[in-house]
Amino acid sequence: MTRRTGLIGLAGAFLAACTPARFLDSVFPDDAATTLIKDVSFGDNPRQKLDVYEPPGGAPGAPVALFVYGGGWSSGSRKEYQWAGKMLAAQGFVTIVADYRLTPEVSFPGFVEDVASAVRWAVDHTPDHGGDPSRIVLVGHSAGAYNAAMVALDPRYLKAVGVDRKRIKAFAGLAGPYYFPTLDGPILSRTFAGAPDNKVYQTIDYAGPGSPAAFLVAGDADKTVRPRNTERLAEALRKEGVEVESHLYPGQSHADVLLNLSRTFRGRSPEYGQLTAFLRRQAGLA
């Protein structure tokens, strides 16, 4: 067994234990360091804070990226995702990594509303950090992909915070849950059971001709969020004439589609190149 193979196996074990981001930040090298502004409040709740990463060189007028992590809507911290902030900043984006309120403190739609509020902060404040808030992309993994997709597709969330949805040029959903007509299992039931009906939280129902371009991927070996979620949302958006790039990666798990974006493991999948090329093109960097 090569050292690299051993590292991939070790990383996979940590990812399976739901500590992927902390592991990546503490063990493996990340992208070139960028200016970091920490612990900025975008609301009154202690969870409503964000960090900002600036591209190397600090050229003004850079597009803006908001990264939304997963964790079953019940766990996670922006402090574990510095590597993701640096990854996107190295591609030329002023990047925000934001926390959001979690269950059981809130249920749907509280966490989605927080992501929309982080977008509102981006519109108001990223020009101070060299950002152009007329060109925003949203990137999310797992539950974070759901949050990002809902903000991108359901216009009510951005309207509620006074943001024109046309500012969102693209969203990228990595192994997201977008279609669950029944609340099977404790995660979905505690998160969505308080909703008046299941139509209000089905991402697919908000696919429309005004939706931003979408990059949707999953691993075909994902047992946490079934790949059919990605396939169904991609199909729904295409039917509305929305530009979609979608991929199912052979043999890849739920955690792999996050791990593959890290600097150490990019070589085992085309995902990093496909994602960054898509986002850069949609944001006018390509």
C-alpha positions in Angstrom: 0.0 0.0 0.0 1.4 3.4 -1.0 1.5 6.3 1.5 -1.1 8.2 -0.6 -3.4 5.2 -0.6 -3.0 4.9 3.2 -3.8 8.6 3.6 -6.9 8.3 1.5 -8.1 5.4 3.6 -7.3 7.2 6.8 -9.1 10.3 5.6 -12.1 8.2 4.6 -12.3 6.8 8.2 -12.3 10.2 9.6 -14.9 11.4 7.1 -17.1 8.5 8.0 -16.9 9.6 11.6 -18.3 13.0 10.6 -15.2 15.0 11.2 -14.1 15.7 7.6 -13.5 19.4 7.8 -11.6 19.4 11.0 -9.4 16.6 9.7 -8.6 18.3 6.5 -7.8 21.6 8.2 -5.5 20.0 10.8 -3.7 17.3 8.7 -3.4 18.2 5.1 -2.1 21.3 3.3 -4.6 23.8 1.9 -4.5 26.4 -0.8 -2.4 29.5 -0.7 -3.1 31.6 2.4 -5.5 34.5 1.9 -6.5 37.4 4.1 -9.0 36.3 6.7 -11.6 38.4 8.5 -13.0 36.4 11.4 -16.1 36.3 13.6 -18.2 38.9 11.8 -21.8 39.0 12.9 -24.6 39.0 10.4 -27.4 38.7 13.0 -28.0 38.7 16.7 -27.8 35.0 17.4 -24.3 33.6 18.4 -24.5 31.2 15.5 -25.0 34.0 13.0 -21.3 34.7 12.3 -19.1 34.4 9.3 -15.5 34.5 8.1 -14.3 36.1 4.9 -11.4 35.0 2.7 -9.9 37.3 0.1 -8.2 36.2 -3.1 -4.4 36.4 -3.3 -3.4 39.8 -4.5 -6.6 41.5 -3.4 -7.7 42.7 -6.9 -11.0 44.7 -6.6 -14.2 43.6 -8.3 -13.9 39.9 -7.6 -17.1 37.8 -7.6 -18.3 36.5 -4.3 -18.8 32.9 -3.1 -20.7 31.7 -0.1 -19.8 28.2 1.2 -22.5 26.4 3.2 -21.3 23.3 5.1 -23.4 20.2 6.0 -24.0 18.3 9.2 -27.6 17.1 9.1 -28.8 20.6 10.1 -27.6 19.8 13.7 -23.8 20.2 13.7 -20.9 22.0 12.0 -18.8 25.1 12.4 -17.2 27.5 10.0 -14.0 27.1 11.9 -13.7 23.6 10.4 -13.9 24.9 6.8 -11.0 27.2 6.4 -9.7 24.9 3.7 -12.9 25.4 1.7 -12.8 29.2 2.1 -9.2 29.2 0.9 -10.0 26.8 -2.0 -12.6 29.2 -3.4 -10.6 32.3 -2.6 -7.6 30.9 -4.5 -9.9 30.7 -7.6 -10.6 34.4 -7.4 -13.7 34.7 -5.2 -14.1 36.8 -2.1 -15.4 33.9 -0.1 -17.7 33.7 2.9 -18.0 30.7 5.2 -21.0 31.3 7.4 -22.5 29.4 10.4 -26.2 29.1 10.7 -28.6 28.1 13.4 -29.0 24.4 14.0 -31.6 22.0 15.3 -33.0 21.7 17.9 -32.7 25.5 18.4 -34.5 26.0 15.1 -36.3 23.8 12.6 -37.1 24.5 8.9 -36.9 27.2 7.6 -34.6 28.9 10.2 -31.4 27.6 8.8 -32.4 28.6 5.2 -33.3 32.1 6.4 -29.8 32.4 7.9 -28.1 31.6 4.6 -30.3 34.3 3.0 -29.2 36.7 5.7 -25.5 35.9 5.0 -26.2 36.7 1.4 -27.6 40.0 2.5 -24.4 40.7 4.5 -22.4 39.8 1.3 -24.3 42.4 -0.7 -23.8 45.1 1.9 -20.2 44.4 2.9 -18.1 42.4 0.4 -17.3 45.6 -1.6 -15.2 46.5 1.5 -13.2 43.4 0.8 -12.8 43.8 -2.9 -16.0 41.9 -3.8 -18.6 42.5 -6.5 -22.0 41.5 -5.0 -23.7 41.6 -8.3 -21.9 38.2 -9.0 -22.6 35.8 -6.2 -22.3 32.0 -6.3 -23.5 29.6 -3.6 -21.7 26.3 -2.8 -23.0 23.7 -0.4 -22.4 20.1 0.7 -25.1 17.8 2.0 -27.5 19.7 4.3 -25.6 22.8 3.2 -26.4 22.0 -0.4 -30.1 21.9 0.5 -29.8 25.3 2.2 -28.0 26.8 -0.8 -30.4 25.3 -3.2 -33.4 26.7 -1.4 -32.0 30.2 -1.3 -31.1 30.0 -5.0 -34.4 28.5 -6.2 -37.2 29.8 -3.8 -37.3 33.5 -4.4 -39.1 34.2 -1.1 -35.9 33.9 1.0 -33.9 36.6 -0.8 -36.9 38.8 -1.2 -37.4 38.7 2.6 -34.0 40.2 3.1 -34.2 42.6 0.2 -31.8 41.0 -2.2 -32.5 40.6 -6.0 -32.2 37.0 -6.9 -30.5 38.0 -10.1 -27.3 38.6 -8.1 -27.0 34.8 -7.7 -25.2 33.7 -10.9 -24.9 30.0 -9.9 -25.2 27.5 -7.2 -23.3 24.2 -6.7 -24.9 21.4 -4.8 -22.6 18.6 -3.6 -24.6 15.4 -2.5 -27.6 17.4 -1.5 -31.0 16.1 -0.3 -33.6 17.8 -2.6 -36.5 15.5 -2.6 -38.0 13.7 0.5 -41.8 13.5 0.3 -41.8 11.4 3.5 -39.9 12.3 6.7 -38.2 9.0 7.2 -35.7 8.8 10.1 -34.9 11.1 13.0 -32.9 13.7 11.1 -35.7 14.7 8.7 -38.5 14.4 11.2 -36.9 16.7 13.8 -35.9 19.2 11.1 -39.0 19.4 9.0 -41.9 18.0 10.9 -43.1 21.4 12.0 -43.7 22.6 8.4 -47.4 23.0 7.4 -47.1 20.6 4.5 -44.3 18.8 2.6 -44.6 21.0 -0.5 -42.9 24.0 1.3 -39.6 22.2 1.8 -39.2 20.2 -1.5 -36.4 21.9 -3.4 -37.5 20.3 -6.7 -40.8 22.1 -6.5 -39.0 25.5 -6.8 -37.1 24.7 -10.0 -38.2 27.4 -12.5 -37.1 29.3 -15.5 -35.7 32.1 -13.3 -33.4 29.7 -11.5 -29.6 30.3 -11.6 -27.3 27.9 -13.4 -26.6 24.8 -11.3 -23.7 22.4 -10.8 -25.0 19.2 -9.2 -22.9 16.2 -8.3 -23.0 13.1 -6.1 -21.2 9.8 -5.7 -22.9 6.8 -7.0 -21.9 4.9 -3.8 -23.5 7.5 -1.5 -25.6 5.7 1.1 -26.3 8.9 3.2 -28.1 11.0 0.5 -29.2 8.9 -2.4 -27.9 10.1 -5.8 -31.4 10.2 -7.2 -31.8 13.5 -5.4 -29.1 15.0 -7.6 -30.6 13.4 -10.7 -34.1 14.5 -10.0 -33.2 18.1 -9.4 -31.0 18.3 -12.5 -33.9 16.9 -14.6 -36.4 19.4 -13.1 -34.1 22.3 -13.8 -33.3 21.2 -17.3 -37.1 21.0 -18.0 -37.3 24.7 -17.1 -34.5 25.6 -19.5 -31.9 26.2 -16.8 -28.3 25.5 -17.5 -27.2 22.5 -15.5 -23.9 20.5 -15.3 -24.3 17.3 -13.4 -22.1 14.3 -12.6 -22.3 11.1 -10.7 -18.8 10.0 -9.7 -18.3 6.2 -9.8 -17.4 4.6 -6.5 -17.6 7.8 -4.6 -19.3 8.2 -1.2 -21.2 11.0 0.4 -18.1 12.3 2.1 -15.8 11.7 -1.0 -17.5 14.5 -3.0 -16.3 16.9 -0.2 -12.9 15.3 0.3 -12.2 15.5 -3.5 -12.1 19.3 -3.3 -9.3 19.3 -0.8 -5.8 20.0 -2.1 -4.4 16.6 -1.3 -7.1 14.5 -2.9 -8.1 16.4 -6.0 -6.2 14.1 -8.3 -8.5 11.1 -7.7 -11.5 12.8 -9.3 -12.3 15.4 -12.0 -14.7 17.1 -9.6 -12.5 20.0 -8.5 -11.6 21.0 -12.0 -15.2 20.7 -13.1 -16.6 22.7 -10.2 -14.1 25.5 -10.3 -14.4 25.9 -14.1 -18.2 26.0 -13.9 -18.2 28.6 -11.1 -15.5 30.8 -12.7 -17.4 30.7 -16.1 -20.7 31.6 -14.5 -19.1 34.4 -12.5 -17.3 35.9 -15.5 -13.8 34.8 -14.5 -13.2 32.3 -17.3 
